[in-house]
Amino acid sequence: MGTVWKALADDSRRQVLLMLIEGEMTPSEMAAKFNFTMPALSTHLKILRDAGLIVERREGKRRLYSLNANGMNELFEFVDSFWAYPLHNLKNYFKGRAKHKE
């Protein structure tokens, strides 16, 4: 799971993911919306692709990037595990913190 978290740790990469919600984009289209050099954008795209969060599709010489819905499963499963966390444990946690402040 480390690569997903590394990919999401950078604000610029999160912004790329949010941009790709709109659909496929070329690196040039993405770079026009950011103040990135193409090498910097290429590095961000590689990290997102290696984490499985985006996919690359080639169309002739063009490269098109889009979100990989399956790549987000690991993240969703991690976050979803907190919904099953018993609420009484959370209540006890806050009660314990309140006692330590007194």
C-alpha positions as CSV (number, residue, x, y, z in Angstrom):
1,M,0.0,0.0,0.0
2,G,3.0,2.3,0.3
3,T,3.0,3.4,-3.3
4,V,-0.6,4.5,-3.2
5,W,0.1,6.6,-0.1
6,K,3.3,8.0,-1.6
7,A,1.4,9.0,-4.7
8,L,-1.4,10.7,-2.7
9,A,1.0,12.4,-0.4
10,D,1.8,15.1,-2.9
11,D,-0.8,17.9,-3.5
12,S,0.1,18.2,-7.2
13,R,-0.6,14.5,-7.8
14,R,-3.9,14.8,-6.0
15,Q,-4.7,17.7,-8.3
16,V,-3.9,15.6,-11.3
17,L,-6.2,12.9,-10.1
18,L,-9.0,15.4,-9.5
19,M,-8.4,16.8,-13.0
20,L,-8.7,13.3,-14.5
21,I,-12.2,12.9,-13.1
22,E,-13.3,14.9,-16.1
23,G,-11.9,12.3,-18.4
24,E,-8.8,11.4,-20.5
25,M,-6.1,14.0,-20.9
26,T,-2.8,14.3,-22.6
27,P,0.3,15.5,-20.7
28,S,0.2,18.8,-22.7
29,E,-3.4,19.4,-21.6
30,M,-2.5,18.7,-18.0
31,A,0.6,20.9,-18.1
32,A,-1.4,23.8,-19.5
33,K,-3.5,23.8,-16.3
34,F,-0.5,23.7,-14.0
35,N,2.7,25.5,-13.7
36,F,4.7,22.4,-14.4
37,T,7.6,21.6,-16.7
38,M,7.0,18.5,-18.8
39,P,9.7,16.6,-17.0
40,A,8.1,17.4,-13.6
41,L,4.6,16.3,-14.9
42,S,6.2,13.2,-16.3
43,T,7.5,12.3,-12.9
44,H,4.1,12.8,-11.2
45,L,2.4,10.7,-13.9
46,K,4.9,7.9,-13.5
47,I,4.4,7.8,-9.7
48,L,0.6,7.8,-10.2
49,R,0.8,5.1,-12.8
50,D,3.2,2.9,-10.7
51,A,0.7,3.2,-7.8
52,G,-2.0,1.9,-10.2
53,L,-4.1,5.1,-9.8
54,I,-4.0,6.1,-13.4
55,V,-3.6,4.3,-16.7
56,E,-1.9,5.3,-19.9
57,R,-3.4,4.6,-23.3
58,R,-1.4,5.2,-26.5
59,E,-3.1,6.6,-29.6
60,G,-0.5,6.8,-32.3
61,K,2.2,9.2,-30.8
62,R,-0.3,10.6,-28.3
63,R,-0.4,9.4,-24.7
64,L,-3.8,9.7,-22.9
65,Y,-4.1,9.3,-19.2
66,S,-7.2,8.5,-17.2
67,L,-8.2,7.3,-13.8
68,N,-7.9,3.6,-12.9
69,A,-11.0,2.9,-10.9
70,N,-9.6,-0.5,-9.9
71,G,-6.4,1.1,-8.6
72,M,-8.4,3.0,-5.9
73,N,-9.8,-0.2,-4.4
74,E,-6.9,-0.6,-1.9
75,L,-7.5,2.9,-0.7
76,F,-11.2,2.5,-0.5
77,E,-10.9,-0.7,1.5
78,F,-8.5,1.0,4.0
79,V,-10.9,3.9,4.5
80,D,-13.9,1.6,4.6
81,S,-12.4,-0.4,7.4
82,F,-13.0,2.6,9.7
83,W,-16.7,2.5,9.1
84,A,-16.7,-0.8,10.9
85,Y,-14.8,0.6,13.8
86,P,-17.0,0.4,16.9
87,L,-18.3,3.8,17.9
88,H,-18.1,3.0,21.6
89,N,-14.3,2.7,21.2
90,L,-14.2,6.2,19.8
91,K,-16.4,7.4,22.7
92,N,-14.0,5.8,25.2
93,Y,-11.0,7.4,23.5
94,F,-12.4,10.9,23.9
95,K,-13.4,10.2,27.5
96,G,-9.8,9.1,28.2
97,R,-8.4,12.2,26.6
98,A,-10.8,14.4,28.7
99,K,-9.5,12.7,31.9
100,H,-5.9,13.4,31.0
101,K,-6.6,17.1,30.5
102,E,-8.1,17.5,33.9
